[in-house]
Amino acid sequence: MRAITVIDPGHGGTVDIGRSTPYGVRGPNGLLEKDVTLALARRVAERMGTSLCLTRYGDVNLSLADRARLSRDLESPVFLSIHTNGGARGAHGSEAWVHSNAGPASIALAEDVRGELARIGIADHGVRRGDLAVLRSSQHAAGCAACLIEVEHLDHEDGARRLGNPRQFDAVADALARGLERHLGRPRLGTHRPHSFGWTRGLADAPDLTDFPTNIFVVIPDADASTVPREIRKSDLDKLQNAWHCMMRSKGLTLEGSDDHQRDFRVLLRGGLSDSPMIRDLFQEIACDETHPLTMHVGRKQSRIFVDAFQFDPTQVDPRTGSTAAAVHQAGHHVIDLDDFDQMPRVSGNPRNNMMLMHQNLVHALREARQGLLGDAFPVAHERAIDDENAFRQEQGQRGSLDHFQPVQLGTDMRWDFLDGGAVGFFETWHLSADFESITSIDYSP
């Protein structure tokens, strides 16, 4: 039997099942522990793929014995129960728990997971021992590493705010996945993976897939058609991995900025690649085209930059040929302000599926840069980018579309009008800083 990691989202349902209570902690922002733990477990499962199983996939409650029994039946090497904390007045941060009689494997798992949470800024309250029924070694397969992690204090304002913020929530899920990957002995997420992926030139020339979203895609046979965005044909995955390698080797796409900012941009990009086949196609179009190289300057609080800005110089000398011919060499520079992207939601659901999404703006930036590299004047490149935004919205099931004359400037506010049925159906307003360099907040029409 293949080794399966078991993730146990704490609580669930509406009634007590034995000693397992349904709701758990309630945050001051209305978040329920049972919902947070399930959402975190699902995100971790997305990142780690089919080698992971959840004790529950919906809003149901299970007894502590049933939660552990799944681990024993699967002979799982790892069992991680996810919870949020409460009750300690004024406290916030993470706690890792192992059983009173826990062996070295369980302690090592607790250390790996809490260490990754500490890396993203969550206060670390160490590893604690207790007679937790769900962690008893007799309930699991021999040698199973069993740990319960309290990721944050949901009843503390800072903890609730962290778990209610989509970007920070994703960071918590990533940290849990990295801790599991470390414990299981696989390469950590976000590190170099020297796999061959069909390359035949030796390990030194293997593709650099640093931060590539390996565990997010569902790979299907080339003869099949994808039915959801994360399904990808094996041949298309190979092409996408090659494009990522081209970026990491600064071929068609070069990243400039601090190591942290480059990593943050790759996190933004990999989210777009996992969510959108359209972004995958656009990224591949750019990343390996050495004839039209793009330099992406990534950072935070970029001076004189609002979201993004593109410029190119067709007269720049091509260092390889000494030519200034635009047909031979278009030197492009695009600047991304990651702080502005952080203000935008990654997903939106009913009843507000009209919101402008984070990756919609990534589509705009990439397309505008691409068209500029190919020689289009700004108005043409901008209109093409708006068209791609609308195509992305349709792909993602978003309501409404933008015309070519967006946005509307209103003092230090910027309003985006979305057409629905030929007329403006709704809008959103970006409130800007006094220097017009950053988004301070976003309001949405009903």
N, C-alpha and C positions, 0 to 999 in steps of 0.2 A: 504494500500500500504506500502511495506517495505521502510524504510528510505534509500534514495540513496544520497550519497555525489557526487556533481558535480565538476569536475576539468575542468578548461578552459585553454587549452594551447594557449597562446596569439599569434595573427597574423596568417599567413598561406597563401598559394596560391601565386598568382602572380599579382593580381589586388586589388585595394582598393574596399572595400565593405562598403559603408557609411563612418563612421569615423574609421573603422578598417583597418589599413594599412597592407600590405602583409608580408614584410620581417622583419621589426623591426630593431634592432641594429645589426651591423656587427662587429665581433671581429677582432683584428689584425691578428689572426691566421686563418681567413676565416670563422669562425663559424657564422651562422645566427641565430638570436633570434628565428625565427619561428621553426627551427629544434631543438634547445635546449629545448624550452618549450614543444614541443610534446614528445621528448624523455624522459624528466623528468616526464611528466604526465603519460606516459606509464609505467615507472618504479614504480611510486607511485601506479598505478592501479594493477600492479603485486603483490605488497606487501600487498595491502588491499583487494584484491579479488573482488567478484561480488557485493559488497555493494557500488561500485563506478562506475561512468559513466563519459566519456569525452565528451566535446562539439564537438570535432573533433578527428577523428582517422587517418586522412591522411593530405596531403598537400593541404588544402582548406582554404579559408577565409570565415568567417561568420560575419554578422553584429553584433554590440554590443547587439542589441535587441534580435537577435536569440540566442546568447550565453546565455543571461539571461533567455530567454523564456523556454529553456530546464529545467533550475532549477525550474522555477515556475510550469511547467507542471508536473514535478516529485515530486512537493511539497518537495523539498530537504531541509534538515535542515542546510546544509553547502554548500557554493559556494566559491571555491578558484580559482582565476585567476592567472596563473603563467606567469611571464615576466622576462626579464633581462633588466638592466638599461643602460643608456648611456647619454652622453651629458655634464655631470659635469666633467670638465677637472681635471684629477688627482685623482678623487674619485673612491673608490670601496667599496663594502659591500652591505648589504641588506636594503631594505625599505619595510615596510608594509603599505598599504593604505586601509582606510575605507572611506565610504561616509561621507560627511559633517554632515549629520543627522543620522549617524550610532548609533544603540543601543548597549547595553552592550554585546550582543552575538557576534556581529561583532568585537568589540574591543577585547573581550576575545580570539576569533579565531586568530586575528592578533598577540596578545601577545604570544599565544601558538606556532605559526609557527615561528615567528622571534626569540623566545627564543631557539628553537631547532637548528636553523641555527647558532645562536651565540655559541652554545655548540660545534660546529665543527670548530670554529675559524673564521667564517665570521663576519667582522665588522658590528655592529648593529647601524643603523641610526634611529631606533625607529619607532613609528606609526604616520602616517600623515593622514590628512583629506582633502578631495577634492570632487568636484561634478563630480565623475566618473560615466558615464552613466551606465556602466555594473554593478555597485554596488548599484544603486538606489533601495530602499526598495520596491517601487511600481512595480519593475520588477521581484520580487521574492516572494515566499510564505511568509505568515506572520511568523515572528520570525526567518527567515533564517539568519544565520550568513554569511555575504558576505565580502570577503577580497581580495585584489590584492597584491601579493607579488613579489617584484623585488628581485630575489635571489642573484644577483651579478651585477656588472658593466661589461658587456661583452666587452665594448670598452676600458677597462683598461687591461694592460698586465697580471696583477695578476689574475683578474677575468676571463679573457679568458683562462689562463693557468689552473685554477681550473676546469672550465667547460669542458675543453678539455682533462683532465686527467681522465681515466676511474674510478680509485679508488675514487678520490675526487668527481667525478660526482655521483657515487653511494652513497657516504656519504651525498650529498645534497638531493638526492631522499629519502634516509632513514630519514633524518631530517624532510622533508616535511611530510612524512607518520607519523612519531612520533608526530608531532604537531597536525595533524588531529586526530590521535588516542586519544591523550590527550583531545582534545576538545570534541570529541564524547563520552568521558567517558569510553572508553574501556581501558584495560591495555596497557601501552606503549609497543612498540616494544622493545625487549631486556630486559624485566623484567619478574619476576616470574609469571606464569599463573597457579593458583591453580585449574585447571579444573580436572574433574574425568577421562574423556576419557575411561570410562568402568571399571576403577579401583573400587574396592568395599571395600577398607580397611580404608576409612575415609580420610578427607582432609589432615591430617598431613602426610599421606603416598602417597598423590597424586603425579604424576610424576612432576619432576622439569624440566620445558621446557624453562628455561631462554635462550633467544636469538634463540629459535627454529623457523624456517621459517614457522610459521603457515599460514600466509596469501599469500604464494607464490604458494602452490600446488593447482592443480585442482583435487578434489576428485571425483572418478568415482565408480560406483557399482563394486562389486567383480566379477561379471559375465562379465564385459566389459574388452576389451584389450586396453591398453594405446596406443595412436598414436603420442604423443609428450612427451618429457622428463618430463615435469612438471605434467602430468597426473599420478595419483597414486591411486591404489585401497584402499578402506577404511581399509581393513585388513592389507595391507602393511604399510599404514600410522600409524596405531596403533603400529606395530612392530618397525617402525622407531622412533616414539616418545618414546617407551620403551628403545631403544638403547641410545637415547639422555639422558634420565633420568639416565641410567647406567653410562654414562660419567660424568654427573653432580654429581653423588654419588660416583665417583671414584671406580667403580667396575672393569670392564675389561680395561677401559681406564682412566688414571688420567692425568689431566693437571697441570703443575707446571710452575710458572712464576708470574709476577705482575698481578693484577686484569685487568689492561688495556691490557696487552699482551694476557692474556687468552681470554678476550673479542674479541680482534682482530683475534685470531685464530678461535674462534667460528664463526665470520663473514666470514672468509675464508672458513671454513668447510660448513657453511650453504649455501653459494653460490654454492659449489660443489654438495651438496645434492639436491638443487633445479634444477641444470642443468643436472645432470647425474644419471640415475638409477644404473649404474655401481658403482659409488661412494657410493650410498645408500647401496648397497649390501655389499661392502667392509667394510664400517663403522659399519654396524650391525654385521659383522663377528668378528670384533675386540672388540666393545664396551662392550659387555656383557659376554665375555669369561674370567671368573675369574681364570681359570686354567692357562691361559697364559696372565698375566696382562702386559699392556704397559703403561709406563710413558712418556708423551710427554712434553718435556721442551721447552716452547715457549718464544721467546723474540726477541729483535732487536739488531743488531750489536753483535751477539753471537761470543765470542772469539773462534778462530780456527774452525769455522763452516762456510761452504759455502753451502747455501741453506738448507741442512739437513744432518744429520749423525746419524747412528744407531749403537748401541752396546747392547749385552746382556751377562749375566753371568749365565750359567746353574749351577754353583756351589753355588750360593747364597742360604742361608738357607730360607726355606719357614717358615714365622713366625707362620703359622697356624698349621704346622705339625712337624717342626724341621727338615724336610728332605732336602737333597741337590740333590735328584734324579731329573734329567732333565725332566723325564717324568711327574713328579709331579708339578714342578715349574720352569718356565722359566721367569726370571726377565728381562724385556726389557726396554731400555731407548733410546728415539729418541729425537734429538734436531732439532728444526725448527727455522730458521732465517727469520722472517717475512719481513724484509727489502728486502731480495732477492726476495721473492714472489711478493712484490709490483712492481718489475721491469717487471713482466711478464703480458701479456694481459690476460683478462678473456675470451674474445671472439675475433675472427678475421673473417673478411668477404672477399668477392671477391674484388680484384683479389688475395689477399694474404691469402688464407686459408691453408697455410702450416706452420703457426707460431706455436711455442711451447706455450701451454697455461698454465696459472697459475694452473688450476686444474689438468692438466696432471702431473705436478710435485707433486701435492698433492697425486695423485694416486700412483706415484712411491714411495713416502715416506711411505704411509700407507702399501703398499704391501711389500716393503722391510722389514719394521718392523715386519709385520705379519709373513713372512717366517722365519725371524730370531728367532722370538719367538717359532716357531714350530721346530727349530733346524737346519735349513738349513745354510750351510756355506755361506759367503758373495757372492762368485761368483754365486752360485745357486739362492740366494735371489735377487741379482741384475738382473740376466737374467729374472727371473720371473717378476720383476718390469718393465723391458723394455717391456716384452710381454703385460703386463697390460696397459702400456702407449699406445702401438699400438692399443689395443682393444678400449681404450678410444678415440683415434684419429678417429677411424672408426665410433664409436658411435656418435661423435660430427661432423662428416662430414669433417674432416681435411684431406688434401692430404699428402701422403707420410708416410713412416714408418722408425723406427730406427732399426739398427741391434744391436747385443749384445756387440759390441765393441765401443760404443759411450760413451763419446765424444772423440774428437781428441784434444790433448793439443798442443797449439802453443804459447810458451812463457807464457805471462800473458793473452792470449786469449784462449777461449775454443770454438771449432767449433762442431756443431751438423750437421751431414750429413743425409739427408732424402732420402730414396730410393723411386724411382718412376718408375715403370716398370722394376725393377731389377737393375737399375743403379742410381747413385746419381743424383737426379733431381734438388735439391736446398739445401741450408744450411742456418744456422744462426750462428752468432758469438757473444759469450758473452765476453765482455771486463771486465777483473777483476781488482781489486785493487792490489797494489804491494804485499800485504801480502796474496793474494789469498783468502781473507775472504768474499768478497762481489762483487756483480755485479755492475759495474759503468754505463754500457749502453749495448744495444743489437742492432746489425745490421742484416739485412735480405738480402738474395740474391734476385735478381729480380724475 
